Structures are given as structure tokens and as C-alpha cells.
């Protein structure tokens, strides 16, 4: 079958010579959009546990050891220490170093991935992350969600696209790869907003993207909006159409880390189709094949 986009799994296999998987870590961080620095309550789609709802919080060494000792640790010989939920650069340099150092002690860990907010990146933080590049591959995942700052205010995001550009600039200066998170189906957004976000992404010095569907989970502001009729999630067909457009129009050099977000089954409110990952992946691949789309086919048209 023709390879239609640069998938993360293939990229990691080529980079490390074999299958390389993530260990999702709860580093015990919070977020400036929760502790009152920028706001409270977090983004409207974010649950009380952040994006790592499935992680059972415990010390970092124990999380890694339990992962490696489980059946998941038998699926590969090399792993990425992935600090996932909340803002994983939101602490003092000293505390960040302790947490990152702890995660990288095991010889099976070959890379460090850090998910965070654009407004939680400084030169000091980038310098610390760069110090690990001598022994590990390091990249930072920055939540953008949308290039539309009006939508960003609805999301209670607490930063704007200028903050994203600044964070990318800082990380690039320290040779840290950046992966941008974008979301399809945000409140009040149209297909034109997807197009503008793609245009924005293509102007940034980033190495990859994560594409997420917007799903509603319990105990969030987005759930309140959904139940009151203020928000309607995208259909599966709408989501597939948007993802195919993104793949067709983004730079052919970008690594696609994900084409669908995984909703926690016990917290998902809507849409129901988000629980069926095979439907989503197969649906996207089917349309890519039917339309003979290769990543970046229309990149120069942006």
C-alpha cells in the first residue's frame, strides 16, 4: 500500500532502528490557566486530570518501571518518556531538571517528549531541554488548537497565536523539534478556520503535528455547552474531510504524530464515534486512497 503521509511510527523506526513506543507520564504539573496565573478552570475541553486521564498518578520512577514491567513493556525495546498532562514546563528550572532526569535514568528511554503551553517556554527552559540532546532525542509538543485567536478566547486558552510563534522561535534557537497540536470541530469554527490554521502552521519552523478531534468529556465547560445546545460536535464525515484537507495541504516534511485523539471511555459524553478508533483511521485512509492524496500534494497552493 502506498504511504500517504509521514506517520510517527515509521519515523521513529527509521530514527532508532526499531519500534519505539511512548511511556505516558504524569509529572505532577499544573497549568497557569488553572492556578490563577492566567485563569482558572483550564481550557473548556480539558478535564480535571488534563489530557492524561488514563494515567494513575504516582512518582515518575514507579510509573516508568510499572509500564516496563507490564505487557506494554514487552512490545518494544526502546521508549520515549512522554510528559503528557497539563503544562510540563510549568515549574522552576531546578524542579524541571529533577523530573526530567528521573524519567531518563532507564537505559530503555531514548527520547524525551514534553507537552506544554506556548506561554510556558522560556530561554532557560529551552536551554535545559537542549542539554538532554547529547544523549536523547528531545521534542516539545505545543498546544495551539487553532490559529483563530477569537476561538482561542472561547476555549479559555489564555494565550494567542503570537505566543505560539514566540515559543517556536525560542525552541528553534536551541535546536528543539516542535510538534503543534491542532483540533478539528472547535466551537464556532468553520472549515475556513481549518484552512487558516493550516496556513499558519505551514509558516512555523516545526517538525510535526498532532491532529485531534474535539470531544466532550464529563465535568467540563464544553459539556455544559453541549448539554445546553451551545455546542455540536463534528460528525465523523466532517472530521474525516478536515483531516484529509490538512494532510493534503501541510508541508510534506512534517511528521504526523496523530490523526485522531483518544477519548477516555468512562468520561466521554460525545460524539460516540470517537470511541471507534478503527472507524476513524480506516475512514481517513479510505478517502486518502479514493482521492489519491499524498501528504503535501497541495502544500504550494497555501
LONUFI-741221 format. One record per atom (N, C-alpha, C): x, y, z. Coordinates in steps of 0.05 Angstrom, whole numbers, plus 32768, in hexadecimal, padded with zeros to 4 digits. Example, Ala and Ser with C-alpha at 12.3 -4.5 7.8 and 13.67 -1.06 7.14 Angstrom:
81087F8E809C 80F67FA6809C 81087FBE809C 81017FD3808E 81117FEB808F 81028001809D 
This chain:
80117FE88000 800080008000 801280198000 800A802D7FF0 801980457FEE 801880558009 8030805F8012 8031806F802A 8027808B8024 801180938031 800480AC8029 800B80C3803C 801780BD8053 802180D38064 803780C98076 804680DC8081 805D80D58092 805380CE80AE 804F80B580B3 804580AC80CD 805C80AB80E2 805580B180FB 806980B18110 807780968113 806880818113 807380668117 808A80608104 8085806780EA 8099806280D6 80B2807480DA 80AD808D80E2 80C3809F80E7 80D4809580FE 80C8808C8114 80D78083812B 80E680698124 80DA80588115 80E8803F810D 8101804580FD 80FE805880EB 8115806080DB 812B806D80EC 8122807E80FF 8135808D810F 8144807C8123 81368069812F 814280588144 8148803C813B 814180358123 8147801B8118 813580048120 8120800B8130 810D7FF78138 80F480058144 80E07FF5814A 80C780008155 80CD800F816F 80C280278171 80C780388189 80AC80438192 80A5803F81AB 808A804681B5 808C805A81CC 8075806681D2 8074807B81E7 806C806E8202 8078807A8217 806E80758232 80628090823C 80488091823F 803A80A98247 803E80AE8265 804880C5826C 805080CB8288 804080E38292 803680E082AB 802B80F682BA 8041810282CB 804B811A82C4 8061812582D2 8059813582EA 803F813682F0 803681458307 803481638303 8032816B82EA 8031818782E3 8014819282E5 801181AC82E5 7FF881B982E2 7FF981CB82C9 7FEA81E082C9 7FE881F182B1 7FE2820E82BA 7FEE822282AC 7FE9823D82B4 7FCC824682AE 7FBE823582A0 7FA2823A829A 7F8F822D82AE 7F9C822282C3 7F8D821482D8 7F93822082F4 7FAC822982F7 7FB482318312 7FB0824F8317 7FA3825D8303 7F9D82798306 7FB0828C82FA 7FC8828282F1 7FDB829382E4 7FD0829F82CA 7FC4828E82BA 7FB7829782A1 7F99829582A3 7F8F828382B3 7F73827E82B5 7F6D826782C7 7F54825F82C9 7F4D824782D8 7F3B823682C7 7F3A821C82CE 7F29820982C0 7F3581FC82A8 7F4B8208829D 7F5881FC8286 7F488201826D 7F5181F68257 7F4381F7823D 7F2881E9823F 7F1581F28230 7EFA81E88234 7EF681CA822E 7F0A81BE821F 7F0881A28218 7F188190822A 7F27819C823D 7F3A818E824D 7F2D81848267 7F31816A826D 7F26815F8286 7F388166829E 7F2F815E82B5 7F3E816482CD 7F5A815782CE 7F5D814282BE 7F76813382BD 7F88813B82A5 7F7F814E8296 7F8E8156827E 7F8B81418268 7F9E81408256 7F9C812D823F 7FA481118246 7FAF810C825E 7FB780F18265 7FA380E48278 7F8A80E38270 7F7680D98282 7F7B80BC828B 7F8980AD827A 7F8D8091827F 7FA4808B8292 7FB580A08297 7FCD809C82A7 7FC5809C82C5 7FCE808782D3 7FCA808682F0 7FE2809482FD 7FDD80AB8309 7FF380BB8313 800380AD8329 801D80AD8326 803080A3833A 804B80AE8332 806080A88341 807A80B5833B 808480AB831F 809580BB8313 809D80B782F7 80AB809D82F3 80BE80968305 80CD807D8303 80BA80658303 80A680668315 809380508318 8082804E82FF 8079806482F4 8069806382DB 8078805682C5 8092805D82C2 80A2805182AC 80A7803382B1 80AE802D82CA 80B4801182D0 809C7FFF82CD 8085800982D5 806C7FF982D2 80657FF582B5 8069800A82A5 806480088288 80767FF3827C 80907FF48282 80A37FE18276 809F7FC58280 80947FC28298 808F7FA782A3 80757F9B8299 80647FAB828D 804A7FA18284 804D7F968267 80377F8C825C 80377F828241 80407F97822D 803A7FB18233 80417FC68221 80607FC9821F 806E7FC28234 808B7FC48233 80987FAE8223 80887F9A821B 80937F84820A 808F7F8A81EC 80817FA081E6 807B7FA581CA 80917FB481BB 80A67FBC81CA 80BC7FCA81BD 80D47FC981D0 80EB7FD181C5 81047FD281D5 810C7FEF81DB 8100800181CC 8107801D81CF 80ED802E81D4 80F0804281E5 80D8805181ED 80DE806F81EF 80C8807E81ED 80C9809B81F0 80BC80A2820B 80C980B1821B 80BD80BC8234 80AD80D4822C 809280D0822D 808080E58223 807180F2823B 8079810A8242 806A81198256 80518125824A 803A811A8251 8022811F8242 800F8134824D 8005812F8266 7FEE8140826D 7FF6815A827C 7FE6816E8276 7FEA818A827F 800381958271 801081AA827E 802581B98272 804081B0827D 804F81A0826E 806581918279 808081A18278 807E81BB8275 809581CC8279 808E81E2828D 807881DE829B 806E81F382AE 807781ED82CA 809181F382CF 809D81EF82E9 80B981FD82E8 80C681FE82FE 80E1820982FF 80F481F882EF 810A820482E5 811E81F482D6 812881DD82E7 812C81E28301 813681CD8313 812381B58314 810981BB8317 80F581A68318 80F2819782FE 80F381A782E8 80F1819A82CE 8108818682CA 8120818F82D1 8138817D82CD 8135816482DD 812C816682F6 8128814E8306 8115813A82F9 80FF814582EF 80EA813382E3 80F4812782C9 8100813782B8 810A812C829E 8121811882A3 8133811F82B5 8149810D82BC 813F80F282C5 812A80F382D6 811F80DA82E1 811380C982CA 810680D682B7 80FA80C782A1 810E80BA828E 812680C5828D 813980BC8279 814E80A98285 814A80A0829D 815E808E82AA 815F8073829E 814980698295 8148804D828A 8155804D826E 816580398269 817380378250 816180328238 81488029823D 813680258227 8129803F821D 812C8054822C 8121806E8224 8135807C8211 812C808081F8 813E808C81E4 813680A881DC 811F80B181E6 811580CC81DE 810580D881F5 810480F381F4 80F481028207 80E0811381F7 80C6811081FD 80B1812081F0 80A2812F8206 809F81498202 8093815A8216 807B8169820A 806381658215 804C8173820C 8048818C821E 804381A38211 804081BB8222 803181D08212 802E81E8821F 802281FF8213 803782118207 8031822081F2 8044823381E6 804E824881FA 803C8250820D 80448265821F 8054825A8237 805B82418236 806B8234824B 8086822C8240 8090823B822C 80AA82368220 80BB824F8223 80D3824C822E 80E682628231 810182598227 8114826B8224 812F8264821C 813C82508230 81378255824A 81428243825E 81388226825B 811E82248256 811282098253 811D81FC8239 811E820B8224 81288200820B 814681F8820E 81558207821D 817182008222 817381E68232 816181E28246 816181C98255 815A81B28243 814581B58232 813E81A08220 81548199820D 816281AD8203 817881A981F1 818E819881FE 8192819B8218 81A7818C8226 81A3816E8224 818B8165821F 81868149821D 818A813E8201 818E814F81EE 8190814681D2 81AB813881CD 81BE813A81DF 81D7812C81DC 81D4810E81DE 81BF810681ED 81BB80E981F2 81A080DF81E9 818C80F181E4 817180E981DE 816680FB81C8 815380F081B9 8143810081A7 812F810F81B8 812C812981B3 811A813A81C3 8107814A81B0 80EE814981B7 80DB815B81A9 80C5816581BC 80BA817B81B4 80A5818881C5 808B818981B5 8075818181C2 805B818481B6 804E819D81C1 804781AF81AE 803A81C881B6 801C81C881AE 800B81CD81C2 7FEF81CF81BB 7FE981E981AD 7FDF81E88195 7FD682008187 7FB881FE8185 7FAD81E8817C 7F9181E28178 7F8681F0815F 7F8A820B815E 7F80821A8147 7F9082338145 7F92823D812C 7FA082578127 7F8D826F812B 7F738269812F 7F5F827D8132 7F5E82868150 7F69829E8155 7F6A82A78171 7F4F82AC817D 7F3B82B2816D 7F1F82B58177 7F15829A8182 7F1B82858173 7F14826A817C 7F2482648196 7F3D826D8196 7F4E826881AE 7F42827381C7 7F35828A81C5 7F28829781DC 7F0F828681E5 7F01827B81D1 7EEA826A81D8 7EF4825181E7 7F0B824881DF 7F17823081EC 7F2282368207 7F23824F820F 7F3082588228 7F4E824F8228 7F5A82528210 7F758247820B 7F8A8257821B 7F878271821D 7F998282822D 7FB2828A821F 7FB582848206 7FCC828D81F6 7FC2829281D9 7FD3829F81C9 7FCB82A381AD 7FE08298819A 7FDA829A8180 7FEC828E816C 8008829B816D 800982B48176 802382C18179 803582B3818D 802882AA81A3 8037829A81B7 8042828081AB 80328274819A 803A825B818D 80538261817C 80518276816B 8068827D815A 80818282816A 807E82908181 809582968192 80A1827D819E 8090826A81A7 809A825181B2 80A98241819D 809F82408185 80AC8231816F 80C7823E8169 80C88258816A 80E182678164 80F682608179 80EE82608193 8101825A81A8 810B823D81A6 80F9822A81A3 8101820E81A1 811282098189 810C82168173 811C8212815B 8139821C815F 813B8232816E 8156823D8174 816782298183 815A82168191 8169820281A1 816781E68194 816081E6817B 815F81CD816B 814C81B88177 813681C18182 812281AE818D 810B81AC8179 810581948170 80EE818F815E 80D48196816C 80C181A1815C 80A781AA8166 8091819B8157 807E81918166 80668184815B 804E81958164 803E819D8150 802781AE8156 800D819D8158 7FFE81A3816D 7FE381968170 7FCE81A88163 7FBF819C8151 7FA881AB8146 7F8F819A814A 7F7781A8814C 7F5F819A8151 7F4A81A0813C 7F3B818C8135 7F25818E8121 7F0A818D8130 7EF8819F812A 7EDD819E8136 7EDA81B0814E 7EEB81C48151 7EE981D68167 7ED081E88165 7EC681F1817C 7EAD8202817B 7EB0821A8169 7E9B821E8159 7E9982358147 7EAD82358130 7EBC8220812D 7ED0821F8117 7EC4821480FE 7ECD821D80E7 7EC4821480CD 7EDB820780BE 7ED581FC80A7 7EEA81F08097 7EFF8205808F 7EF7821E808C 7F0A82338086 7F1E8237809C 7F16823280B5 7F28823480CC 7F3D821E80CA 7F35820680C2 7F4881F180BE 7F5D81F980A9 7F5482058093 7F66820E807E 7F7A82228088 7F7082358098 7F82824A80A2 7F96823F80B7 7F8D822C80C6 7FA0821F80D9 7FB6821080CA 7FAF820380B5 7FC381F580A4 7FD782098098 7FCC8220808F 7FDE82358084 7FF1823F8099 7FE7824280B1 7FF7824C80C7 800D823780CE 8005821E80D0 8018820980D7 802F820780C2 8028820A80A9 803C82088094 8050821E8095 804B823380A3 805E824980A5 8071824680BD 806C823280CE 807C822E80E6 8092821A80E2 80A7821E80F1 80BE820B80EF 80B981F48102 80A881E280FA 80A181CB810B 80A781B180FC 80A9819B810B 80B0818280FF 8098816F80FB 80828174810B 806C81628109 8052816E8113 803C815F810F 80228168811A 801381508125 800181578138 7FED81448142 7FD2814F813B 7FC1813F812F 7FA681478128 7F938139813B 7F8381498148 7F70813E815C 7F5381458154 7F4181338158 7F2581398157 7F1D81468171 7F0981588170 7EFF81648189 7EE981528194 7EEE814881AC 7EDA813781B9 7ED2814381D4 7EBA813C81DD 7EAF814781F5 7EB38132820C 7EC0813A8221 7EC381288238 7EB481348250 7EAE81238263 7E9F812B827B 7EAD8141828B 7E9D81518298 7EA7816582AB 7EB98179829E 7EB281828286 7EC081978278 7EAC81AD8270 7EB681C4826A 7EA581DA8260 7E9A81D28245 7EA981C38235 7E9F81BA821B 7E8781A8821F 7E8781988234 7E6F81878239 7E578198823F 7E5A81AD824E 7E4481BF8254 7E3981CC823A 7E4C81D48228 7E4481DF820F 7E3581CB81FD 7E3F81B281FE 7E32819D81EE 7E16819781F8 7E1381948212 7DF9818D821E 7DE581A4821B 7DEE81BC8219 7DDC81D38216 7DD781DA81F8 7DE381CB81E6 7DDF81CF81CA 7DF081E581BE 7E0481EE81CC 7E16820381C2 7E2D81F881B1 7E3181DD81B3 7E4781D181A4 7E3D81B78198 7E4481B3817F 7E3E819A8171 7E59818E8166 7E608176816F 7E79816A8165 7E7881648147 7E8F8162813A 7E8F815B811E 7E86813E811A 7E7B81398102 7E74811D80FB 7E8E811080F3 7E8E80F680F1 7EA680E780E8 7EAD80EF80CC 7E9980F380BB 7E9F80FB809F 7EAC8117809E 7EA3812980AF 7EAF814480B0 7ECC814280B9 7ED0813280CD 7EEB812F80D8 7EFE812380C2 7EF5810F80B5 7F06810280A0 7F0C8116808A 7EF881258082 7EFC8139806D 7F12814D8075 7F118156808E 7F24816A8098 7F40815E809A 7F43814680A3 7F5D813980A6 7F6A8135808B 7F5A812C8078 7F648128805C 7F6E81428051 7F5F81588056 7F678172804C 7F82817A8059 7F8481768073 7F9D817D8082 7FB5816D8076 7FB281538073 7FC781438069 7FCF814C804D 7FBC8153803D 7FC2815B8021 7FD081768020 7FCC81878033 7FD681A38031 7FED81A98044 7FF481988057 800B819E8068 802581978059 803A81A18064 8055819C8058 805A817E8057 806581758040 806B8158803E 8081814F8050 808F8161805D 80A5815A806F 809C8154808B 8084815D8093 807B815A80AE 8075813C80B5 807B813580CE 8073811B80D8 8058811D80E5 8046810C80DE 802B810C80E9 802B80F98101 802981048119 802B80F48131 801080E78138 7FFA80F2812E 7FE080E68134 7FCB80F28122 7FB880E2811A 7FA280ED8109 7F8780EB8117 7F8880E38130 7F6F80E28140 7F7580E1815D 7F6680F0816D 7F6A80EF818A 7F5B80D88197 7F6680CD81AC 7F5980B681B9 7F4980C081D2 7F2F80BF81D0 7F1F80C781E7 7F1F80B281FC 7F2080B98216 7F1D80A6822C 7F00809B822C 7EFE8081822A 7EE380758227 7ED0807B823E 7EDB807C8256 7ECA8080826D 7EC2809D8271 7ECE80AF8262 7EC880CC8265 7EBA80D8824C 7EBB80C98236 7EB180D5821D 7E9380D9821E 7E8B80F18215 7E6E80F88213 7E6680F781F6 7E77810281E4 7E71810381C8 7E8A810D81B9 7E8C8106819F 7E7A80F5818F 7E8180D78192 7E6D80C6818F 7E7080AA8194 7E85809D8181 7E8780A88169 7E99809C8155 7EB6809E815E 7EBC80B08171 7ED880B3817A 7EE3809A8188 7ED180898191 7ED98070819E 7EE3805B818B 7EDE805F8171 7EE4804B815D 7EFC8053814C 7F1480508157 7F2C8059814A 7F30804D812F 7F298033812C 7F2D80268112 7F1B803380FD 7F03803A8105 7EF1804880F2 7EFE806180E7 7F0A807080FA 7F15808A80F3 7F2E808680E1 7F40807580EA 7F59807180DA 7F53806580BF 7F41805180BF 7F3A804480A5 7F2C80578093 7F1A8068809F 7F0B807B808F 7F1E80908082 7F3180998091 7F4580AD8086 7F5580A08070 7F6080888075 7F70807A8061 7F6180748048 7F47806D804B 7F3680678034 7F33807F8022 7F2E8097802E 7F2B80AF801E 7F4580B78012 7F5B80B58021 7F7580BB8015 7F7B80AA7FFC 7F7380917FFE 7F78807F7FE7 7F6580867FD0 7F4B808A7FD7 7F3880907FC2 7F3F80A97FB2 7F4980BD7FC1 7F5080D77FB4 7F6D80D87FAC 7F7C80C27FB1 7F9880C07FAA 7FA880D77FB6 7FA380DC7FD0 7FB180F27FDD 7FCB80E97FEA 7FE080F87FE6 7FF980F57FF3 7FFF810E8003 800A810A801B 800F8121802C 801E8137801D 80148150801E 802181668012 801B816A7FF4 8008815A7FEA 8001815D7FCD 7FFB817A7FC6 7FED81887FD7 7FE581A37FD1 7FF381B77FE3 800A81B07FEE 801981C18000 802081DC7FF4 802881DC7FDB 803081F57FCE 801982077FC7 800081FD7FCA 7FE9820D7FC4 7FE2821F7FDB 7FED821A7FF3 7FE6822A800A 7FEE82478007 
